Amino acid sequence: MVDFDFTEEQLMVREMARAFAQKEVAPHAHTWDENGTFPTEAIKKMGTLGLMGVAVPPEYGGAGFDTVSYVLAMEEISLACAGTSVAMSVNNSLACDPILKFGNEAQKQKFLKPMASGKLLGCFALSEPGNGSDAGAAQCTATLTADGRHYVVEGTKNFITNGPNADLCILFATTDRAKGNKGISAFISEMPAPGLTVGPNEKKLGIKASSTSQLIYENCLIPVDNRLGNEGDGFKIAMATLDGGRIGIAAQALGIARAAYEAAGRYALERKAFGAPIANLQAIQFKLADMATRLEAARLLTLQAAVLKDRKVRHTKESAMAKLYASEAAMWIATQGIQVHGGYGYLKDYPAERHFRDAKITELYEGTSEIQRLVIALNVLKELAG
Ligand SMILES: Cc1cc2nc3c(=O)[nH]c(=O)nc-3n(C[C@H](O)[C@H](O)[C@H](O)COP(=O)(O)OP(=O)(O)OC[C@H]3O[C@@H](n4cnc5c(N)ncnc54)[C@H](O)[C@@H]3O)c2cc1C
């Protein structure tokens, strides 16, 4: 593999994330998955290592690295435990990034600093029970009080990663329904708060170490000072945030895929059938060859999107391509991983079945594969039309 000319700093971040993940995360991944344990202590330590605000400047509590470093670190943490890495991904991409990009100085000091340094945990609440892909159809409302000092928020947000453990939420609610998605606004919602109920932790197929819940707003007051950007900027903020978020999920998929590939490779070299290791069989070799190829392709697309983000170039299409390709590669590689393990791949004694369950989510959140294709098609049609 080309080393992509990583800088010393990027390589240092990858090594640090790898050492931490292998020592403090990987040994617990099976148990956290079995018990649905949220890795509170590991996440605190990730905060002290700068992993909760990798690309946030140090003056706002972050580590001051770049998106490429973030991708390298995400791959390492995801290789060890995808449930842990999604908490990191949401905090970095979906909670810190929008405040860094759209917040005012006071909001950066008050909210970004503690989040990027890992003292507070963030979440991002766009989806609702009735609309996920169609985010512009938000039913949650935010109405200005008569004195103009607060918004009253009403409505339910659904599937919120980190919800049960979060201290701050980037919340989207409509301030003017008549304007459709141009009437959606973004807020920093402090948690806990009167009028905000956090639903029970959802029981999921995979990423079981991650926590997911509804956030139910009933007559909940949010200060006007906590509005992110202007009224009506919410949809734009959400979409720009997801452009970055999808790079993080692509990197997560990459880590899961690598875990599945490496486990399959190790097993193929050890397991004997018909008197020789199954790695001697061309049927298994071709699987490993295809797995390795898709893994490399996913990595290149993910790094390309990260480089564009670092160059501050529009990367909507490239992020969607990276997320689409890497997530489908992860699902495919994890499926082949089980096949290579034969019947043992179906048992919890081997990590292949966890990789398979964890891979699936990457095709769903931060826009399903269908939505990524929609985003890519819109962009390529524009390019084709000149
Ligand atoms: C574990 C987990 C964690 C999550 N974390 C968060 C979070 O932190 N914050 C948050 O806001 N959301 C989160 N989500 C929500 C997630 O982003 C949505 O589930 C996802 O965007 C899909 O929305 P939906 O479930 O409402 O499906 P729907 O939008 O109802 O889609 C159902 C099916 O229809 C397809 N479809 C819909 N519209 C189109 C279209 N126009 N063209 C083609 N196909 C289409 C979809 O691809 C899908 O196959 C999370 C979800 C899960 C499961």
The ligand as a Tripos MOL2 file, in Angstrom:
@<TRIPOS>MOLECULE
LIG
   53    58     1     0     0
SMALL
NO_CHARGES

@<TRIPOS>ATOM
      1 C1        -27.9820    2.6980   15.8680 C.3       1 LIG1
      2 C2        -28.4410    3.9700   15.2300 C.ar      1 LIG1
      3 C3        -27.8540    5.1670   15.5960 C.ar      1 LIG1
      4 C4        -28.2910    6.3660   15.0250 C.ar      1 LIG1
      5 N1        -27.7510    7.5520   15.4690 N.ar      1 LIG1
      6 C5        -28.3280    8.7210   15.0730 C.ar      1 LIG1
      7 C6        -27.9330    9.9700   15.6660 C.ar      1 LIG1
      8 O1        -27.0270   10.0170   16.5030 O.2       1 LIG1
      9 N2        -28.5700   11.0820   15.2990 N.ar      1 LIG1
     10 C7        -29.5720   11.0760   14.3720 C.ar      1 LIG1
     11 O2        -30.1090   12.1420   14.0650 O.2       1 LIG1
     12 N3        -29.9610    9.9220   13.7830 N.ar      1 LIG1
     13 C8        -29.3810    8.7360   14.1110 C.ar      1 LIG1
     14 N4        -29.7830    7.5560   13.5550 N.ar      1 LIG1
     15 C9        -30.8510    7.5720   12.5770 C.3       1 LIG1
     16 C10       -30.3980    7.1940   11.1740 C.3       1 LIG1
     17 O3        -29.6220    8.2370   10.6330 O.3       1 LIG1
     18 C11       -31.6600    6.8740   10.3710 C.3       1 LIG1
     19 O4        -32.1610    5.6390   10.8670 O.3       1 LIG1
     20 C12       -31.3800    6.7800    8.8950 C.3       1 LIG1
     21 O5        -31.0370    8.0570    8.3780 O.3       1 LIG1
     22 C13       -32.6000    6.2500    8.1240 C.3       1 LIG1
     23 O6        -33.7790    6.8810    8.5160 O.3       1 LIG1
     24 P1        -35.0590    6.0040    8.9230 P.3       1 LIG1
     25 O7        -34.6120    4.9820    9.8800 O.co2     1 LIG1
     26 O8        -36.1530    6.9240    9.3140 O.co2     1 LIG1
     27 O9        -35.4460    5.2450    7.5740 O.3       1 LIG1
     28 P2        -36.3750    5.8170    6.3940 P.3       1 LIG1
     29 O10       -35.9570    7.1830    6.0410 O.co2     1 LIG1
     30 O11       -37.7950    5.5950    6.7620 O.co2     1 LIG1
     31 O12       -35.9640    4.8320    5.2180 O.3       1 LIG1
     32 C14       -36.4950    3.5060    5.0840 C.3       1 LIG1
     33 C15       -35.9350    2.9220    3.7780 C.3       1 LIG1
     34 O13       -36.3510    3.7400    2.6560 O.3       1 LIG1
     35 C16       -35.2150    4.1840    1.9390 C.3       1 LIG1
     36 N5        -35.4380    5.5600    1.4480 N.ar      1 LIG1
     37 C17       -35.9490    6.6220    2.1140 C.ar      1 LIG1
     38 N6        -35.9830    7.7080    1.3340 N.ar      1 LIG1
     39 C18       -35.4520    7.3450    0.1420 C.ar      1 LIG1
     40 C19       -35.2110    8.0180   -1.0970 C.ar      1 LIG1
     41 N7        -35.5080    9.3030   -1.2590 N.pl3     1 LIG1
     42 N8        -34.6770    7.3010   -2.1150 N.ar      1 LIG1
     43 C20       -34.3700    5.9820   -1.9740 C.ar      1 LIG1
     44 N9        -34.5780    5.2960   -0.8260 N.ar      1 LIG1
     45 C21       -35.1070    5.9610    0.2160 C.ar      1 LIG1
     46 C22       -34.0670    4.1770    2.9590 C.3       1 LIG1
     47 O14       -32.8110    4.1120    2.3180 O.3       1 LIG1
     48 C23       -34.4050    2.9140    3.7440 C.3       1 LIG1
     49 O15       -33.9590    1.7810    3.0320 O.3       1 LIG1
     50 C24       -29.3150    6.3500   14.0530 C.ar      1 LIG1
     51 C25       -29.8810    5.1210   13.6670 C.ar      1 LIG1
     52 C26       -29.4620    3.9430   14.2370 C.ar      1 LIG1
     53 C27       -30.1200    2.6500   13.8390 C.3       1 LIG1
@<TRIPOS>BOND
     1     1     2 1
     2     2     3 ar
     3     2    52 ar
     4     3     4 ar
     5     4     5 ar
     6     4    50 ar
     7     5     6 ar
     8     6     7 ar
     9     6    13 1
    10     7     8 2
    11     7     9 ar
    12     9    10 ar
    13    10    11 2
    14    10    12 ar
    15    12    13 ar
    16    13    14 ar
    17    14    15 1
    18    14    50 ar
    19    15    16 1
    20    16    17 1
    21    16    18 1
    22    18    19 1
    23    18    20 1
    24    20    21 1
    25    20    22 1
    26    22    23 1
    27    23    24 1
    28    24    25 2
    29    24    26 1
    30    24    27 1
    31    27    28 1
    32    28    29 2
    33    28    30 1
    34    28    31 1
    35    31    32 1
    36    32    33 1
    37    33    34 1
    38    33    48 1
    39    34    35 1
    40    35    36 1
    41    35    46 1
    42    36    37 ar
    43    36    45 ar
    44    37    38 ar
    45    38    39 ar
    46    39    40 ar
    47    39    45 ar
    48    40    41 1
    49    40    42 ar
    50    42    43 ar
    51    43    44 ar
    52    44    45 ar
    53    46    47 1
    54    46    48 1
    55    48    49 1
    56    50    51 ar
    57    51    52 ar
    58    52    53 1
@<TRIPOS>SUBSTRUCTURE
     1 LIG1         1 GROUP 0 **** ****
